[in-house]
Amino acid sequence: MEAIPSDNKATTAPDGGFNFLTPEAWKALLSGYSHVVLVANSEAVDLERLRSELPETALYVFFNKVYKVLDEPFVGHSMLVARSDVMGAHIVHRREAADVLRFFGGDDS
């Protein structure tokens, strides 16, 4: 995957949040994937159906408590988005990081 451009300066987003990546950086980060799938933390999610309907080039984006939708390590392109505040990631403070990270194998090449 190509290098992701970043200027390391946080800029204020229109919604009052912060942007740490430029639009070009986001494009570089996501352009290698055919689809970006946001996976809700709900037992109603049918991940097998989603995976059967989408190509292997899809990126699956998971949030915080992935153990609500995964019961085994996820194989494929994936990203974990963890909610945080000024103290850091919530999954770290709640000591859930190991429970969450066990569903991801690491290198996504």
VMD Tcl script that builds the backbone (N, CA, C; Angstrom):
set m [mol new atoms 327]
animate dup $m
set s [atomselect $m all]
$s set {name element resname resid chain x y z} {
  {N N MET 1 A 0.855 -1.165 0.000}
  {CA C MET 1 A 0.000 0.000 0.000}
  {C C MET 1 A 0.903 1.230 0.000}
  {N N GLU 2 A 0.469 2.268 -0.694}
  {CA C GLU 2 A 1.285 3.476 -0.789}
  {C C GLU 2 A 1.302 4.241 0.529}
  {N N ALA 3 A 2.312 5.085 0.690}
  {CA C ALA 3 A 2.434 5.896 1.896}
  {C C ALA 3 A 1.252 6.854 1.993}
  {N N ILE 4 A 0.847 7.130 3.215}
  {CA C ILE 4 A -0.285 8.023 3.452}
  {C C ILE 4 A 0.249 9.409 3.789}
  {N N PRO 5 A -0.091 10.409 2.959}
  {CA C PRO 5 A 0.391 11.758 3.249}
  {C C PRO 5 A -0.274 12.318 4.498}
  {N N SER 6 A 0.489 13.002 5.311}
  {CA C SER 6 A -0.045 13.620 6.517}
  {C C SER 6 A 0.808 14.823 6.853}
  {N N ASP 7 A 0.169 15.853 7.338}
  {CA C ASP 7 A 0.953 17.027 7.710}
  {C C ASP 7 A 1.131 17.126 9.223}
  {N N ASN 8 A 0.654 16.123 9.975}
  {CA C ASN 8 A 0.795 16.050 11.427}
  {C C ASN 8 A 0.243 17.254 12.174}
  {N N LYS 9 A -0.497 18.101 11.518}
  {CA C LYS 9 A -1.117 19.234 12.190}
  {C C LYS 9 A -2.613 18.981 12.256}
  {N N ALA 10 A -3.160 19.091 13.436}
  {CA C ALA 10 A -4.600 18.924 13.586}
  {C C ALA 10 A -5.287 20.201 13.136}
  {N N THR 11 A -6.311 20.040 12.340}
  {CA C THR 11 A -7.107 21.184 11.919}
  {C C THR 11 A -8.528 20.982 12.412}
  {N N THR 12 A -9.209 22.054 12.661}
  {CA C THR 12 A -10.582 21.956 13.140}
  {C C THR 12 A -11.508 21.585 11.996}
  {N N ALA 13 A -12.305 20.569 12.221}
  {CA C ALA 13 A -13.278 20.119 11.227}
  {C C ALA 13 A -14.530 20.986 11.322}
  {N N PRO 14 A -15.350 20.988 10.262}
  {CA C PRO 14 A -16.583 21.786 10.284}
  {C C PRO 14 A -17.498 21.465 11.467}
  {N N ASP 15 A -17.459 20.211 11.953}
  {CA C ASP 15 A -18.325 19.836 13.072}
  {C C ASP 15 A -17.696 20.118 14.429}
  {N N GLY 16 A -16.536 20.785 14.438}
  {CA C GLY 16 A -15.875 21.123 15.692}
  {C C GLY 16 A -14.875 20.081 16.151}
  {N N GLY 17 A -14.826 18.924 15.481}
  {CA C GLY 17 A -13.853 17.895 15.822}
  {C C GLY 17 A -12.502 18.229 15.218}
  {N N PHE 18 A -11.620 17.266 15.205}
  {CA C PHE 18 A -10.288 17.484 14.657}
  {C C PHE 18 A -10.025 16.533 13.507}
  {N N ASN 19 A -9.356 17.032 12.496}
  {CA C ASN 19 A -8.912 16.214 11.374}
  {C C ASN 19 A -7.406 16.065 11.481}
  {N N PHE 20 A -6.923 14.838 11.530}
  {CA C PHE 20 A -5.491 14.608 11.563}
  {C C PHE 20 A -4.958 14.175 10.204}
  {N N LEU 21 A -5.846 13.799 9.296}
  {CA C LEU 21 A -5.442 13.435 7.945}
  {C C LEU 21 A -6.068 14.407 6.957}
  {N N THR 22 A -5.323 14.713 5.937}
  {CA C THR 22 A -5.837 15.574 4.874}
  {C C THR 22 A -6.790 14.760 4.001}
  {N N PRO 23 A -7.623 15.419 3.198}
  {CA C PRO 23 A -8.478 14.662 2.270}
  {C C PRO 23 A -7.662 13.744 1.357}
  {N N GLU 24 A -6.484 14.192 0.955}
  {CA C GLU 24 A -5.621 13.355 0.110}
  {C C GLU 24 A -5.156 12.117 0.872}
  {N N ALA 25 A -4.900 12.282 2.159}
  {CA C ALA 25 A -4.466 11.150 2.976}
  {C C ALA 25 A -5.587 10.121 3.119}
  {N N TRP 26 A -6.814 10.605 3.337}
  {CA C TRP 26 A -7.946 9.681 3.419}
  {C C TRP 26 A -8.124 8.939 2.102}
  {N N LYS 27 A -7.982 9.646 0.998}
  {CA C LYS 27 A -8.111 9.009 -0.315}
  {C C LYS 27 A -7.043 7.934 -0.482}
  {N N ALA 28 A -5.809 8.240 -0.099}
  {CA C ALA 28 A -4.727 7.262 -0.202}
  {C C ALA 28 A -4.989 6.053 0.695}
  {N N LEU 29 A -5.538 6.292 1.868}
  {CA C LEU 29 A -5.809 5.218 2.816}
  {C C LEU 29 A -6.896 4.269 2.312}
  {N N LEU 30 A -7.942 4.832 1.703}
  {CA C LEU 30 A -9.104 4.024 1.335}
  {C C LEU 30 A -9.180 3.616 -0.127}
  {N N SER 31 A -8.369 4.201 -0.976}
  {CA C SER 31 A -8.503 3.964 -2.420}
  {C C SER 31 A -8.165 2.540 -2.851}
  {N N GLY 32 A -7.463 1.808 -2.047}
  {CA C GLY 32 A -7.114 0.436 -2.404}
  {C C GLY 32 A -8.239 -0.570 -2.199}
  {N N TYR 33 A -9.350 -0.118 -1.657}
  {CA C TYR 33 A -10.461 -1.012 -1.356}
  {C C TYR 33 A -11.639 -0.721 -2.277}
  {N N SER 34 A -12.328 -1.773 -2.690}
  {CA C SER 34 A -13.480 -1.599 -3.583}
  {C C SER 34 A -14.710 -1.097 -2.834}
  {N N HIS 35 A -14.830 -1.464 -1.573}
  {CA C HIS 35 A -15.975 -1.094 -0.742}
  {C C HIS 35 A -15.464 -0.806 0.670}
  {N N VAL 36 A -16.146 0.073 1.373}
  {CA C VAL 36 A -15.887 0.306 2.791}
  {C C VAL 36 A -17.181 -0.038 3.519}
  {N N VAL 37 A -17.109 -1.048 4.377}
  {CA C VAL 37 A -18.286 -1.574 5.061}
  {C C VAL 37 A -18.200 -1.207 6.538}
  {N N LEU 38 A -19.141 -0.400 7.012}
  {CA C LEU 38 A -19.206 -0.041 8.427}
  {C C LEU 38 A -20.043 -1.099 9.132}
  {N N VAL 39 A -19.421 -1.819 10.072}
  {CA C VAL 39 A -20.086 -2.943 10.727}
  {C C VAL 39 A -20.602 -2.503 12.098}
  {N N ALA 40 A -21.913 -2.485 12.256}
  {CA C ALA 40 A -22.530 -2.091 13.526}
  {C C ALA 40 A -22.307 -3.167 14.580}
  {N N ASN 41 A -22.216 -2.757 15.828}
  {CA C ASN 41 A -22.087 -3.700 16.939}
  {C C ASN 41 A -23.471 -4.190 17.344}
  {N N SER 42 A -24.032 -5.028 16.518}
  {CA C SER 42 A -25.378 -5.535 16.753}
  {C C SER 42 A -25.406 -7.014 16.416}
  {N N GLU 43 A -26.109 -7.769 17.225}
  {CA C GLU 43 A -26.250 -9.196 16.949}
  {C C GLU 43 A -27.057 -9.442 15.682}
  {N N ALA 44 A -27.730 -8.412 15.174}
  {CA C ALA 44 A -28.504 -8.532 13.935}
  {C C ALA 44 A -27.614 -8.531 12.693}
  {N N VAL 45 A -26.350 -8.182 12.835}
  {CA C VAL 45 A -25.432 -8.151 11.695}
  {C C VAL 45 A -25.191 -9.574 11.203}
  {N N ASP 46 A -25.370 -9.774 9.911}
  {CA C ASP 46 A -25.111 -11.071 9.289}
  {C C ASP 46 A -23.819 -10.935 8.487}
  {N N LEU 47 A -22.706 -11.101 9.175}
  {CA C LEU 47 A -21.399 -10.901 8.560}
  {C C LEU 47 A -21.129 -11.916 7.453}
  {N N GLU 48 A -21.596 -13.137 7.621}
  {CA C GLU 48 A -21.407 -14.143 6.565}
  {C C GLU 48 A -22.093 -13.713 5.279}
  {N N ARG 49 A -23.303 -13.190 5.393}
  {CA C ARG 49 A -24.030 -12.722 4.205}
  {C C ARG 49 A -23.302 -11.553 3.564}
  {N N LEU 50 A -22.873 -10.594 4.374}
  {CA C LEU 50 A -22.128 -9.453 3.831}
  {C C LEU 50 A -20.890 -9.920 3.076}
  {N N ARG 51 A -20.138 -10.816 3.687}
  {CA C ARG 51 A -18.898 -11.286 3.068}
  {C C ARG 51 A -19.171 -12.071 1.795}
  {N N SER 52 A -20.291 -12.771 1.730}
  {CA C SER 52 A -20.603 -13.535 0.518}
  {C C SER 52 A -21.050 -12.618 -0.618}
  {N N GLU 53 A -21.569 -11.439 -0.290}
  {CA C GLU 53 A -22.078 -10.519 -1.307}
  {C C GLU 53 A -21.051 -9.486 -1.764}
  {N N LEU 54 A -19.956 -9.364 -1.042}
  {CA C LEU 54 A -18.948 -8.351 -1.380}
  {C C LEU 54 A -17.633 -9.018 -1.765}
  {N N PRO 55 A -16.835 -8.352 -2.598}
  {CA C PRO 55 A -15.554 -8.936 -3.012}
  {C C PRO 55 A -14.527 -8.926 -1.875}
  {N N GLU 56 A -13.472 -9.702 -2.064}
  {CA C GLU 56 A -12.399 -9.772 -1.067}
  {C C GLU 56 A -11.671 -8.448 -0.902}
  {N N THR 57 A -11.893 -7.531 -1.813}
  {CA C THR 57 A -11.224 -6.229 -1.765}
  {C C THR 57 A -11.976 -5.214 -0.900}
  {N N ALA 58 A -13.019 -5.657 -0.202}
  {CA C ALA 58 A -13.767 -4.764 0.691}
  {C C ALA 58 A -13.000 -4.571 1.998}
  {N N LEU 59 A -13.127 -3.384 2.568}
  {CA C LEU 59 A -12.563 -3.067 3.883}
  {C C LEU 59 A -13.715 -3.052 4.880}
  {N N TYR 60 A -13.590 -3.827 5.944}
  {CA C TYR 60 A -14.613 -3.886 6.980}
  {C C TYR 60 A -14.143 -3.053 8.164}
  {N N VAL 61 A -14.959 -2.083 8.556}
  {CA C VAL 61 A -14.615 -1.181 9.653}
  {C C VAL 61 A -15.447 -1.577 10.868}
  {N N PHE 62 A -14.743 -1.978 11.922}
  {CA C PHE 62 A -15.386 -2.403 13.166}
  {C C PHE 62 A -15.205 -1.324 14.224}
  {N N PHE 63 A -16.083 -1.344 15.218}
  {CA C PHE 63 A -16.075 -0.343 16.276}
  {C C PHE 63 A -16.035 -1.011 17.645}
  {N N ASN 64 A -15.170 -0.508 18.525}
  {CA C ASN 64 A -15.067 -0.892 19.935}
  {C C ASN 64 A -15.325 -2.359 20.248}
  {N N LYS 65 A -16.522 -2.703 20.633}
  {CA C LYS 65 A -16.854 -4.029 21.167}
  {C C LYS 65 A -17.176 -5.022 20.052}
  {N N VAL 66 A -16.152 -5.404 19.286}
  {CA C VAL 66 A -16.354 -6.290 18.138}
  {C C VAL 66 A -16.829 -7.681 18.539}
  {N N TYR 67 A -16.633 -8.053 19.792}
  {CA C TYR 67 A -17.077 -9.371 20.237}
  {C C TYR 67 A -18.598 -9.502 20.188}
  {N N LYS 68 A -19.307 -8.413 19.935}
  {CA C LYS 68 A -20.759 -8.489 19.744}
  {C C LYS 68 A -21.112 -9.038 18.362}
  {N N VAL 69 A -20.178 -8.934 17.407}
  {CA C VAL 69 A -20.460 -9.403 16.043}
  {C C VAL 69 A -19.493 -10.477 15.557}
  {N N LEU 70 A -18.383 -10.648 16.230}
  {CA C LEU 70 A -17.405 -11.660 15.826}
  {C C LEU 70 A -17.290 -12.721 16.914}
  {N N ASP 71 A -17.210 -13.975 16.497}
  {CA C ASP 71 A -16.956 -15.027 17.474}
  {C C ASP 71 A -15.677 -15.788 17.149}
  {N N GLU 72 A -14.961 -15.298 16.148}
  {CA C GLU 72 A -13.649 -15.840 15.793}
  {C C GLU 72 A -12.858 -14.723 15.114}
  {N N PRO 73 A -11.538 -14.877 15.020}
  {CA C PRO 73 A -10.737 -13.822 14.382}
  {C C PRO 73 A -11.212 -13.529 12.960}
  {N N PHE 74 A -11.227 -12.258 12.618}
  {CA C PHE 74 A -11.667 -11.825 11.296}
  {C C PHE 74 A -10.526 -11.983 10.307}
  {N N VAL 75 A -10.804 -12.642 9.182}
  {CA C VAL 75 A -9.818 -12.812 8.122}
  {C C VAL 75 A -10.251 -11.934 6.961}
  {N N GLY 76 A -9.435 -10.987 6.621}
  {CA C GLY 76 A -9.757 -10.061 5.542}
  {C C GLY 76 A -9.279 -8.671 5.899}
  {N N HIS 77 A -9.542 -7.739 5.019}
  {CA C HIS 77 A -9.144 -6.356 5.253}
  {C C HIS 77 A -10.058 -5.759 6.315}
  {N N SER 78 A -9.457 -5.231 7.372}
  {CA C SER 78 A -10.280 -4.691 8.450}
  {C C SER 78 A -9.582 -3.527 9.132}
  {N N MET 79 A -10.396 -2.743 9.804}
  {CA C MET 79 A -9.914 -1.592 10.557}
  {C C MET 79 A -10.751 -1.526 11.831}
  {N N LEU 80 A -10.099 -1.240 12.941}
  {CA C LEU 80 A -10.800 -1.064 14.204}
  {C C LEU 80 A -10.809 0.418 14.544}
  {N N VAL 81 A -11.988 0.957 14.784}
  {CA C VAL 81 A -12.134 2.342 15.222}
  {C C VAL 81 A -12.535 2.280 16.687}
  {N N ALA 82 A -11.703 2.861 17.542}
  {CA C ALA 82 A -11.972 2.838 18.977}
  {C C ALA 82 A -12.345 4.230 19.459}
  {N N ARG 83 A -13.432 4.309 20.162}
  {CA C ARG 83 A -13.882 5.580 20.729}
  {C C ARG 83 A -12.874 6.035 21.785}
  {N N SER 84 A -12.629 7.330 21.829}
  {CA C SER 84 A -11.685 7.841 22.821}
  {C C SER 84 A -12.083 9.237 23.266}
  {N N ASP 85 A -11.410 9.687 24.296}
  {CA C ASP 85 A -11.579 11.050 24.780}
  {C C ASP 85 A -10.204 11.553 25.205}
  {N N VAL 86 A -10.145 12.590 25.993}
  {CA C VAL 86 A -8.845 13.166 26.362}
  {C C VAL 86 A -7.979 12.187 27.143}
  {N N MET 87 A -8.574 11.192 27.757}
  {CA C MET 87 A -7.821 10.200 28.521}
  {C C MET 87 A -7.340 9.035 27.656}
  {N N GLY 88 A -7.802 8.956 26.420}
  {CA C GLY 88 A -7.384 7.881 25.529}
  {C C GLY 88 A -8.540 6.974 25.141}
  {N N ALA 89 A -8.197 5.829 24.587}
  {CA C ALA 89 A -9.202 4.888 24.073}
  {C C ALA 89 A -10.012 4.263 25.204}
  {N N HIS 90 A -11.320 4.223 25.020}
  {CA C HIS 90 A -12.214 3.648 26.030}
  {C C HIS 90 A -11.927 2.166 26.259}
  {N N ILE 91 A -11.597 1.423 25.193}
  {CA C ILE 91 A -11.338 -0.010 25.377}
  {C C ILE 91 A -10.102 -0.249 26.234}
  {N N VAL 92 A -9.199 0.715 26.283}
  {CA C VAL 92 A -8.017 0.591 27.141}
  {C C VAL 92 A -8.414 0.840 28.588}
  {N N HIS 93 A -9.157 1.917 28.841}
  {CA C HIS 93 A -9.580 2.241 30.209}
  {C C HIS 93 A -10.463 1.159 30.812}
  {N N ARG 94 A -11.295 0.543 29.989}
  {CA C ARG 94 A -12.186 -0.514 30.482}
  {C C ARG 94 A -11.492 -1.881 30.491}
  {N N ARG 95 A -10.217 -1.878 30.131}
  {CA C ARG 95 A -9.416 -3.116 30.089}
  {C C ARG 95 A -10.022 -4.157 29.146}
  {N N GLU 96 A -10.542 -3.675 28.021}
  {CA C GLU 96 A -11.131 -4.556 27.014}
  {C C GLU 96 A -10.239 -4.718 25.788}
  {N N ALA 97 A -9.098 -4.071 25.765}
  {CA C ALA 97 A -8.251 -4.085 24.566}
  {C C ALA 97 A -7.898 -5.509 24.137}
  {N N ALA 98 A -7.483 -6.342 25.065}
  {CA C ALA 98 A -7.113 -7.719 24.706}
  {C C ALA 98 A -8.321 -8.481 24.166}
  {N N ASP 99 A -9.499 -8.266 24.773}
  {CA C ASP 99 A -10.716 -8.940 24.306}
  {C C ASP 99 A -11.077 -8.524 22.889}
  {N N VAL 100 A -10.828 -7.259 22.557}
  {CA C VAL 100 A -11.162 -6.735 21.234}
  {C C VAL 100 A -10.098 -7.119 20.207}
  {N N LEU 101 A -8.842 -6.937 20.558}
  {CA C LEU 101 A -7.756 -7.147 19.593}
  {C C LEU 101 A -7.542 -8.609 19.222}
  {N N ARG 102 A -8.039 -9.529 20.020}
  {CA C ARG 102 A -7.854 -10.954 19.685}
  {C C ARG 102 A -8.585 -11.340 18.401}
  {N N PHE 103 A -9.493 -10.483 17.940}
  {CA C PHE 103 A -10.238 -10.758 16.711}
  {C C PHE 103 A -9.512 -10.303 15.454}
  {N N PHE 104 A -8.338 -9.720 15.626}
  {CA C PHE 104 A -7.591 -9.199 14.480}
  {C C PHE 104 A -6.182 -9.765 14.509}
  {N N GLY 105 A -5.750 -10.278 13.349}
  {CA C GLY 105 A -4.469 -10.951 13.267}
  {C C GLY 105 A -3.271 -10.049 13.097}
  {N N GLY 106 A -3.462 -8.818 12.731}
  {CA C GLY 106 A -2.315 -7.929 12.563}
  {C C GLY 106 A -2.163 -7.451 11.151}
  {N N ASP 107 A -1.101 -7.894 10.477}
  {CA C ASP 107 A -0.733 -7.384 9.154}
  {C C ASP 107 A -1.863 -7.547 8.145}
  {N N ASP 108 A -2.202 -6.453 7.491}
  {CA C ASP 108 A -3.269 -6.436 6.481}
  {C C ASP 108 A -2.646 -6.107 5.134}
  {N N SER 109 A -1.833 -7.024 4.621}
  {CA C SER 109 A -1.151 -6.742 3.351}
  {C C SER 109 A -1.796 -7.459 2.198}
}
mol reanalyze $m
mol bondsrecalc $m
mol representation Tube
mol addrep $m
